[in-house]
């Protein structure tokens, strides 16, 4: 059974930084592309960033491009989201997800992911 556990969320002032981590178990992590999504109150869950199984391919939402960086450490079965220059509009619950199928490229669509973590709250104050 796949388990994804996010950590690193919290309260930060605008302009600050946070690094989210997502530890995976139950699959050979290095074979799967991973993604980060977020959901703000009363909004749909939206794509943030994704990384291919090898780490060679990354995708970002336009709203976070240049501020957020996704990376992975396959030896630690962990994917990270470094968030810099945070804005109040980044406030949301952040979820990591594992993509369906092995050796896949990064993907922006929610339908491409079949395992999700429980989420970690990120709150950015103005």
C-alpha positions as CSV (number, residue, x, y, z in Angstrom):
1,X,0.0,0.0,0.0
2,X,1.4,3.4,-1.0
3,X,1.7,6.0,1.8
4,X,2.6,9.6,1.1
5,X,3.3,11.8,4.2
6,X,3.8,15.5,3.7
7,X,5.6,17.8,6.2
8,X,7.1,21.2,6.4
9,X,4.0,23.4,6.3
10,X,3.4,26.3,8.6
11,X,2.8,30.0,9.0
12,X,5.2,32.4,7.3
13,X,5.2,36.1,6.5
14,X,4.9,37.2,2.9
15,X,8.3,37.1,1.2
16,X,9.4,34.2,3.4
17,X,10.3,30.6,2.5
18,X,9.2,27.1,3.4
19,X,10.4,23.7,2.2
20,X,7.8,21.0,2.0
21,X,8.8,17.3,2.1
22,X,6.8,14.2,1.0
23,X,8.1,10.8,2.2
24,X,6.8,7.9,0.1
25,X,6.6,4.2,1.0
26,X,5.0,1.1,-0.5
27,X,6.4,1.5,-4.0
28,X,9.8,1.7,-5.7
29,X,9.8,5.5,-5.4
30,X,12.4,6.0,-8.1
31,X,10.1,4.6,-10.8
32,X,7.3,7.1,-10.3
33,X,6.8,10.7,-11.3
34,X,5.5,12.9,-8.5
35,X,3.5,16.1,-8.2
36,X,2.5,18.8,-5.8
37,X,-1.0,20.3,-5.8
38,X,-2.7,22.8,-3.5
39,X,-6.3,23.6,-2.5
40,X,-7.3,26.9,-1.0
41,X,-10.7,27.3,0.8
42,X,-13.6,27.2,-1.6
43,X,-11.4,26.6,-4.6
44,X,-10.6,23.6,-6.7
45,X,-7.4,21.6,-6.2
46,X,-4.8,23.0,-8.6
47,X,-1.5,21.9,-10.0
48,X,1.6,23.4,-8.5
49,X,4.7,21.4,-9.7
50,X,5.7,18.0,-11.0
51,X,8.8,16.0,-11.6
52,X,9.5,13.0,-13.7
53,X,10.6,9.7,-12.3
54,X,14.3,10.5,-13.1
55,X,14.1,14.1,-12.0
56,X,15.2,15.3,-15.5
57,X,11.8,16.8,-16.3
58,X,9.9,19.4,-14.2
59,X,6.8,21.4,-14.8
60,X,5.4,24.4,-12.9
61,X,2.2,26.3,-12.7
62,X,2.6,29.9,-14.1
63,X,1.7,31.3,-10.7
64,X,4.7,29.7,-9.0
65,X,7.3,29.7,-11.8
66,X,10.6,31.3,-10.7
67,X,9.6,31.1,-7.0
68,X,9.1,27.3,-6.3
69,X,11.4,24.5,-7.1
70,X,10.5,20.8,-7.1
71,X,13.2,18.2,-6.5
72,X,13.5,14.6,-5.4
73,X,16.0,12.4,-3.6
74,X,15.4,8.8,-4.7
75,X,17.7,7.4,-2.1
76,X,15.5,8.9,0.6
77,X,12.2,8.2,-1.2
78,X,11.3,11.9,-0.8
79,X,10.1,14.7,-3.0
80,X,10.5,18.3,-2.0
81,X,9.0,21.6,-2.8
82,X,11.1,24.7,-2.0
83,X,8.9,27.7,-1.8
84,X,10.5,31.2,-1.9
85,X,9.0,34.7,-2.1
86,X,5.8,33.4,-0.7
87,X,2.6,35.4,-1.2
88,X,-0.7,35.4,0.7
89,X,-2.3,33.9,-2.4
90,X,-0.1,30.8,-1.9
91,X,-2.1,30.0,1.3
92,X,-3.5,26.5,0.8
93,X,-3.3,22.9,1.9
94,X,-0.5,21.4,-0.2
95,X,-0.7,17.7,-1.3
96,X,1.9,15.5,-2.9
97,X,0.8,12.8,-5.3
98,X,2.3,9.8,-7.1
99,X,1.7,9.4,-10.8
100,X,-0.1,6.4,-12.3
101,X,2.4,4.2,-14.2
102,X,6.1,3.7,-14.0
103,X,8.8,5.7,-15.7
104,X,6.4,8.5,-16.7
105,X,7.1,12.1,-17.4
106,X,5.9,14.9,-15.2
107,X,2.2,15.7,-15.6
108,X,-0.1,18.7,-14.7
109,X,-3.4,16.9,-14.6
110,X,-4.9,15.6,-11.4
111,X,-6.3,12.6,-13.3
112,X,-2.8,11.4,-13.9
113,X,-2.2,10.7,-10.2
114,X,-3.7,7.9,-8.2
115,X,-2.1,8.2,-4.7
116,X,-2.3,11.3,-2.6
117,X,-1.0,12.4,0.8
118,X,-3.1,13.9,3.5
119,X,-1.8,17.4,2.9
120,X,0.1,20.1,4.9
121,X,-1.2,23.5,5.6
122,X,0.7,26.5,4.4
123,X,-0.4,30.0,5.5
124,X,1.2,33.1,4.3
125,X,0.4,36.3,6.2
126,X,0.5,39.8,4.6
